[in-house]
């Protein structure tokens, strides 16, 4: 892959990882389908911006959260149909409004415990919740498992970084 002179090799190396991660989350794990709704957390991140674009390419609708207006504006440029600043908005309200109360079919979550309650309010019945990071913490208390059961939510946890070479080869 040719690397432009103004791009550091370490930055160039991150590009495939970001896009492959987003592809894995949406297609291999969540099985995104046309006309579904995908909620992308950390929309200003590399994986977030890639996921928004890949969701749109799959014919899905993308909704996004981020912590600044600049990142939300970028998410809209990438194709997000609705955005919320998680620092001062309840993103579940935006999701329910944009889905006419149905909720998102897929949530791509790199935040973890600090978003659990709002994710539960945001996800559709039979939704797929893809957890790939714990930026907001790992511990969950309360009736989390009961809420998953009531809505028949599939919770899938994954990370690329802890895979052995043997596991990575078997995924091919």
Buried (B, 14 or more C-beta within 10 A) or exposed (E): EEEEEEEEEEEEEEBEBBBBBBBBBBEEBBEBEEEBBBBBBBBBBBBBBBBBBBBBEBEBBBBBBBBEEEBBBBBBEBBBBBBBBBEEEBBBEBBBEBBEEBBBBBBBBBBBBBBBBBBBBBBBEEBBBBBBBBBBEEEEEEEBEEBBEEBEBBBEEBEEEEEEEEEEEEEE
